[in-house]
Amino acid sequence: MGILETIRNPQDLNELSEDQLKQLASEVRDFLITNVSQTGGHLGPNLGVVELTLAVHRIFDSPRDSIVFDTGHQSYVHKLLTGRQDFSTLRQEGGISGYPSRAESEHDIVESSHASSSLSWADGISRARQLTGEGDRYVVAVVGDGALTGGMAWEAINNIAADKKRRVVIVVNDNGRSYAPTVGGFAAYLASLRPTIDSFRTAPAYEVALEWWKKKLQNGGPAGQFTYKSLHAMKKGIKDWWAPQGMFEDLGMKYIGPVDGHNLQAMEHALSTARHYGGPVIVHAMTEKGHGYAPARAHEADQFHAVGIIDPETGEPTGAAGAQSWTSVFADEIAAIADERKDVVGITGAMLIPVGLHKFAARHPDRVIDVGIAEQHALTSAAGMAFGGLHPVVAVYATFLNRAFDQLLMDVALHKAGVTIVLDRAGVTGPDGASHHGMWDMSMVQIVPGLHLAAPRDASRLREELREAVAIGDAPTVVRFSKGSVGAEVEALERLSDGVDVLARRPSGSTENDVLIVSVGAMSELALDVSNRLGAQGISTTVVDPRWVLPVPRSIIALASHHRLVICIEDGVRAGGVGSRIRQEMRAAGVDTALNEVGLPVEFLDHGTRAQILDRVGLTAQQITHDVVAQVLGTKVPFARPLPGQQHPTTGSLPIL
């Protein structure tokens, strides 16, 4: 039996010797490589925080002390140390989450997996501890250096630093290249002295003496004040030369580090020093993403930030290459557009490759801006660029648009800014769980005046609608697409005058118009399947793809008036979604045809494959067909308009056929 198998809770770590802890760290890395390579997941970040997480759990007492992980993709080691060692179904339906989950463990706190929020959680938890008489309990926030590019993190730090008695320890996991590596004999000598100096600086007696001398000199007239200012300036200059701590200490927070995040003893010493200080402290740990795994370290793009199923020996993906992804289609097309139009600029929030702006950046590096994890800033900056004569294309995951809604509404839309927002991973995304599903965007943007929303059904329509979006210069445009592979091309029977595509009329040449099916984006395959099934039941259908779902095309309203029932199939929440908007437009035009919104419930959907989740919520051809047949027969609301000579059904009654 290995040491890892004996760890059931963090307290078990206290019984281990130094050699056993080193062996445990090695076992954890082997476990992660072996298991994550079989399921996929966030490998690189977790390989980088093995010793850091061990040290946190050795020095602090979870769950009495609250440990908060920013984003949470680096919590796999934490899961292993808190009794969750079955990773066989990681990120799969019924298996453990790829992020912290309160349903899994009392040691998990924050589930949202959106960056830069952990410090606000730490601020709130520590305030609650004080007010409830439990101020001796610590809050530890593990935050990546990338998350500190988000403004929310600095808002929190500003508040945490204002209270010198709150027991908050912020562990900055610096795995980027924010600071150049220190090399050479003198640097090594300084590093060896650092733990002793940090211990001295955070000692209560040091703080008391420092405060006494500060008051003494400041109250000592001009000579004393001059002496204080001179000594303070000299001290600050030495500290800024010694380590990059000035920003934190200017806010009034103690800074410890930089510390080698892969040196368990150094990490434990730094965290123990921070713990005994008793007030807010920053511990700056330098780590390597993918540490200990050569294929990850050699991967220049992101050190295996997230991987699919791979060969654990080589790190190479296993199986045949997948079909073309939505993201790759966008990447090629936006790069081509950028070649043609010098006014087009790209904006990314620390996700250049995941959102497909890397090819654009490679061709025109001066026209792609990475603003860091700062979606709010990205939108307002884009409005400014539009005012300056550019056409910004802001590419983010659909779920992250939630964070910048106010800026979209008040900075972009109010000012009629020609900004295109491209939403990757829209709809049900699958294994990353509730906070990563891009299911809120279509409901959210419905209330933005003047906004144009496109939902392409295939690769050709994505290219087409993206070009149409960047051609609009006096209003915000949004183009959304799914995660994963693009399906087969779905050609239209005809395109109506306002751009709506008619995908099917069944039966062909029929003059009957029972059901109008409005297919939104990637739901076209499902909509056509439903149409076929209804045809087998003798129910005629027309299937249309609006292409641009906002503003609602007039032809959709006209078609609705000539059908007995309308259903709108979308992979966003039903509440306030596309179907809801079409219903409102129909009523405003005096069209009383019944409409049924077929979409996602207003629920947080657990992780699983896209197909599993859609099945779970009833978004399947079988279920939709069953419901529509009942609506046409008059046994389920909303009832289809009765045929000539029929009575209109009432709830629970059958029509006279």
Disulfide bonds with the S-S distance in Angstrom:
none
